[in-house]
Amino acid sequence: MSQGPYLISSSLVSDFERIGHPGKYTETIRYISGQTDLTGSNYGYGSLIVKTHGATTASLSGGGEIYCDDLSAGVVYDLSVSKLSGGTSAIVYVMKRQQ
């Protein structure tokens, strides 16, 4: 009995690839300072959690900015963020949401 050309060995593929990701978010970037663009290879990161704002500004993909010092620490904000900038000694997490 032939296994066919499309059989994928379970030893070569993770459960996440075979079954899917069980959580709401699949990846994260920890921002601490400078500028992080959330475009190109970083496209899809949007939700953020502020631990320490450090004067960070979150630019939204459709325009406008949100100053992270106006956000409550530890709360998940589902935003379409295109860039984080201006932070010094900040700890802001942006997360890629599973579609």
DACOR-V248715 format. One record per pair of residues at least 12 apart in sequence whose C-alpha atoms are under 8 Angstrom apart, sorted by the first residue. I is the first residue (numbers start at 1). J is the second residue. If there is no record, write none. Layout:
# DACOR-V248715
I	J
I	J
This chain:
# DACOR-V248715
21	98
23	98
24	97
24	98
25	95
25	96
25	97
25	98
26	95
26	96
26	97
26	98
27	95
27	96
27	97
28	45
28	93
28	94
28	95
28	96
29	93
29	94
29	95
30	91
30	92
30	93
30	94
31	84
31	90
31	91
31	92
31	93
31	94
32	87
32	88
32	89
32	90
32	91
32	92
33	56
33	85
33	86
33	87
33	88
33	89
33	90
34	84
34	85
34	86
34	87
34	88
35	83
35	84
35	85
35	86
35	87
36	83
36	84
36	85
37	82
37	83
37	84
38	81
38	82
38	83
38	84
39	82
39	83
44	96
44	97
45	80
45	81
45	94
45	95
45	96
45	97
46	78
46	79
46	80
46	81
46	82
46	94
46	95
46	96
46	97
47	76
47	77
47	78
47	79
47	80
47	81
47	94
47	95
47	96
47	97
48	76
48	77
48	78
48	79
48	92
48	93
48	94
48	95
49	73
49	74
49	75
49	76
49	77
49	92
49	93
49	94
50	68
50	71
50	72
50	73
50	74
50	75
50	91
50	92
50	93
51	73
51	74
51	90
51	91
51	92
51	93
52	73
52	89
52	90
52	91
52	92
53	68
53	69
53	87
53	90
53	91
53	92
54	69
54	87
54	88
54	89
54	90
54	91
55	67
55	68
55	69
55	86
55	87
55	88
55	90
56	68
56	69
56	84
56	85
56	86
56	87
56	88
56	90
57	84
57	85
57	86
57	87
58	81
58	82
58	83
58	84
58	85
59	81
59	82
59	83
59	84
60	79
60	80
60	81
60	82
60	83
61	80
61	81
61	82
62	80
